[in-house]
Amino acid sequence: MKSITVYCSSSTNLNDEFHAPALTVGTELARRGVTLVYGGGCVGLMGEISRAARGNGGRVVGIITRRLFDDERADQACDELIVVDTMRERKQLLADRGDGFLVLPGGVGTYEEFFEILVGRQLGEHAKPIGVVNSHGYYNPLIAMIEHGIERRFISDAIKEQFYIHPEPLTVIDWLLVRQ
C-alpha cells in the first residue's frame, strides 16, 4: 500500500487524549514509507498528523478547497498541496489518491467522509480497506447506531465486514497494510 487517506478533525478545541493517536498515525505511516493523503489543514488533528508524518521523513499530500484554504489554514509545508474549487472535488481526490482509508475522530465532515467511502465500498465502487481508530471510545455511538440499524433491518449485517474498527492506531494500520 503506497498511500493511505486519513480523515480526521481540524478542530483546535479537542481534549488532549485525541492528539496522541494522530501523532502515532503520522509517525507510523512515515516509518513504513506510506504516503499520507489528508484534508490539507495545519490545525487540529490534521495538523498533528501532517507534522508527525513530515517530521519522520514521510511524504504528505494535502487536498483542500479554496474556501477552506484560510479557514483550516492550509498546510503549505505539504510535499504536494492541491487546492480545488469544491468539496466534491476534494472528496473525490481524497478517495482516489489513497489505497486505503483510516478514520480518526472528527466532526460532521469526518462522519460524512466515512459514510461516503463505506457506501462506495458496499456498492462495489471501490474495494479499498477502511479502518477506524476508535480512540477513547469516540466512535462507540457510531457503532451503536449501526447496530441499531442492523437490528431494525435498515442495514445489512454484512456492513460490519466492510470496515475494521479498533481503539489502537497501530492495530488499524497493521490491518490496513495486510489488505493491499
N, C-alpha and C positions, 0 to 999 in steps of 0.2 A: 504494500500500500504506500503510494508516494505522497498522498496528501489526505488530510482529514479536515473537514469543515466543522468548526466549533460554533455552536450557538450559545450565547450567554448574555448576561446583563451588562448594560452600560451605566447603570445607576452608581452614583458616588456615595450613596447613603445606605450601605449594606453593613450588616453585622460582620465583625472581623472573621468569624469562623468560615465564611464563604470564600475568602481570598486564598487560603492555602490550597484548596483543590485546583483553583485556576492556575496558581503558580506551578503546581505539580504537573498539570497537563501541558503547559507551555514548555517546561523543562524537559519532560519525558519525550514529547514529540521531537524536540530538537535533538536530544540524545540519541533517539532512534532514527534520525535522518528523515523524519516525516514533515512535510511542509504544512504549516498552519494556514488554513484559509478561514477567515472570520470577517466580521462586520466592519472592520476598519477603524474603530474608535480607539482613543487612547485613554479613556476613563473607565471606571468600574472594572468588572471582571474582564472586559475586553482589553483594557489597558494592561491589566496584570498578566494575562496570558500572552499577549504580544511581546511585552518586555521580557518575560521569562524565556520565551522561545528565542528571541533575538540575543538575549544575554548569554544563552548557552549555544550559540552558533547556528541556530535554526533559521530556516527560510520562512518569511511571513508574507502572506498575500492578504491585503485588506480590500474589502469591497464596500463602498459607501455611496449613498445618494448625495447629490449636490446640496439638497436641503439639510441633510444631517451632517454635512461636512463641518459646519461650525458648531451645531448643537452637541454633537458627540465628540467634537474636537478630533478630527481625523488624525490618525497616527501617521504622520508624514515620514516616519523612520522605517515604514514597511519596505521590504525589498521590492514589492510591487503594490502600488495603491491605485485601485481602479475606481474612478468616480463616474457614476451613472446618473441618469435623469430620474428614474422611477424606482420605487420599492420592488416592483415586479421584476425589473431588470436585475436589481441587486440580488433578490432571492433566487432568480434563475441562475445567475453566475455562481452564487454560493453553492447551489445544488450541483451545478455542472463541474465546478473546479475541484470538489472533494471526491475522493474514492470511498469515503465513508463519512459518517456523521457522529459527532459527540455533542451531547447536550448537557450543559452545566445549568445551575439555577439562573433563572431570568424572569422577566415580566411577560406581559401580554405578547410582545413581539417574539420572544423565545418560544412561548407556547404555540403561537401561530406557525412558526417555522418548524417546530417539532411535528405538529399535526399535518402540515403540508407534506413533509417528506415521508411521514408514516403512511398517509393516504396514497402517495405516489408509489410506495413500496407495495402496499396492499393491492393496488390496481395493476401492478406489474410494470409501471412506468420506469422503474429502476430496481436493481437488486442489490443496492449498496447497503451495508450493515449500518444499523442505528444503535448507538449506545447512549444511555442516560446515566449521568452521575447524580445519584440521589443524596447529595451532601446534607448531612444533619437532618434527614427525613424531609427535605424540602418538597420532594415530589410525592410524598405519601398521599396527599389529597388527590393528585392526578391518578395514582394507582387505584384509589378507592372509586374515583369517578369512572374509570374504565371498567372496573369490576362491576359497578352498579349497572353500566350499560350492557355488560355481558349477562348479568342476572336477569335483566329486563328484556333480553333478546334483541336489543338495538345494535349490539356489537357482537360479532362472531368471536368465540373463544380463541380462534386461530390468530387473532390480532396479537396475542401475547408472544407468538413465535416471530413476529416481525421486528421486535426490538429487544434489547437487553438492558436491564436496569440493576445498578449495584451502587452502594454508597462509596466505594473506593475508586478513585480515578485511575489508579494503575491497573486494577482489575478490568475496568471498562476498556482501557487502551489495549491491554493484552487480548481481550475478547475481540475487539475490532481488528487487530492486526492478524489474527489467525483466520479471518474470514475474507481475505483478499480476493 
